Amino acid sequence: FFFQAEDGIRDFCLSRGLGDVYKRQVVNDRSLSLIADGLSGLTFLTEFKLDLSSLTESISDEGSSQIAKALTNLQRLSKLAISFDDCYNINDTTIHQISRAIHSKSNLKELEIAFGNTLITDDGLITFSESIRLLTELSSMLINFAETRISDEGAFRIAETISNLQKLLSLQVSVRDCPIAD
């Protein structure tokens, strides 16, 4: 049997229920706006994880700005994980917005930020560095800027900031395949 979803994609498989019809729906900027709306009332939220990896061209700075605005209101966050890996339309605008949203998170203890294979440059990384400098309670951090457009300057700024995070116990950094000089 062939089942055709609303997006026109046909699959040869036996249906397991209504979920099959929607299995290939694309998350886009509108979806992120809806997620942000849902977050707005969760003022007691302490943990938030959003994995947008590999959404390639379906999301942009427009959708990510809505998530950043929602994060601003979540003052009790102690754990935050956001991944934009392989989202080709994401650039410094997004990291500026996320940085503004996290800089006042005094309770933040764990941070995972992934911008691998995006259009992030030194400018975005420097803004991010300045924001995390204020996270004095941070004990665990994972940052992925692999395959971005950062250079020595951006790498130096993030390294300098990390060295000043006195309570940091766990650190993972990826900057592979960036144009950093030897």
Secondary structure as the mmCIF struct_conf table of DSSP 4:
data_model
#
loop_
_struct_conf.conf_type_id
_struct_conf.id
_struct_conf.beg_label_comp_id
_struct_conf.beg_label_asym_id
_struct_conf.beg_label_seq_id
_struct_conf.end_label_comp_id
_struct_conf.end_label_asym_id
_struct_conf.end_label_seq_id
STRN STRN1 PHE A 2 GLN A 4
TURN_TY1_P TURN_TY1_P1 GLU A 6 ASP A 7
BEND BEND1 GLY A 8 GLY A 8
STRN STRN2 ARG A 10 PHE A 12
BEND BEND2 CYS A 13 CYS A 13
BEND BEND3 GLY A 17 GLY A 17
TURN_TY1_P TURN_TY1_P2 LEU A 18 LEU A 18
HELX_RH_AL_P HELX_RH_AL_P1 GLY A 19 TYR A 22
TURN_TY1_P TURN_TY1_P3 LYS A 23 ARG A 24
HELX_LH_PP_P HELX_LH_PP_P1 GLN A 25 VAL A 27
HELX_RH_AL_P HELX_RH_AL_P2 ASP A 29 LEU A 39
TURN_TY1_P TURN_TY1_P4 SER A 40 GLY A 41
TURN_TY1_P TURN_TY1_P5 THR A 43 PHE A 44
STRN STRN3 GLU A 47 ASP A 51
TURN_TY1_P TURN_TY1_P6 SER A 53 SER A 54
TURN_TY1_P TURN_TY1_P7 THR A 56 GLU A 57
BEND BEND4 SER A 58 SER A 58
HELX_RH_AL_P HELX_RH_AL_P3 ASP A 61 THR A 72
TURN_TY1_P TURN_TY1_P8 ASN A 73 ASN A 73
TURN_TY1_P TURN_TY1_P9 GLN A 75 ARG A 76
BEND BEND5 SER A 78 SER A 78
STRN STRN4 LYS A 79 SER A 83
TURN_TY1_P TURN_TY1_P10 ASP A 85 ASP A 86
TURN_TY1_P TURN_TY1_P11 TYR A 88 ASN A 89
HELX_RH_AL_P HELX_RH_AL_P4 ASP A 92 ILE A 102
TURN_TY1_P TURN_TY1_P12 HIS A 103 SER A 104
TURN_TY1_P TURN_TY1_P13 SER A 106 ASN A 107
STRN STRN5 GLU A 110 ALA A 114
TURN_TY1_P TURN_TY1_P14 GLY A 116 ASN A 117
BEND BEND6 THR A 118 THR A 118
STRN STRN6 THR A 121 THR A 121
HELX_RH_AL_P HELX_RH_AL_P5 ASP A 122 ILE A 132
TURN_TY1_P TURN_TY1_P15 ARG A 133 LEU A 134
TURN_TY1_P TURN_TY1_P16 THR A 136 GLU A 137
STRN STRN7 SER A 140 ASN A 144
TURN_TY1_P TURN_TY1_P17 ALA A 146 GLU A 147
BEND BEND7 THR A 148 THR A 148
STRN STRN8 ARG A 149 ARG A 149
HELX_RH_AL_P HELX_RH_AL_P6 ASP A 152 SER A 163
TURN_TY1_P TURN_TY1_P18 ASN A 164 ASN A 164
TURN_TY1_P TURN_TY1_P19 GLN A 166 LYS A 167
STRN STRN9 SER A 170 SER A 174
TURN_TY1_P TURN_TY1_P20 ARG A 176 ASP A 177
BEND BEND8 CYS A 178 CYS A 178
#
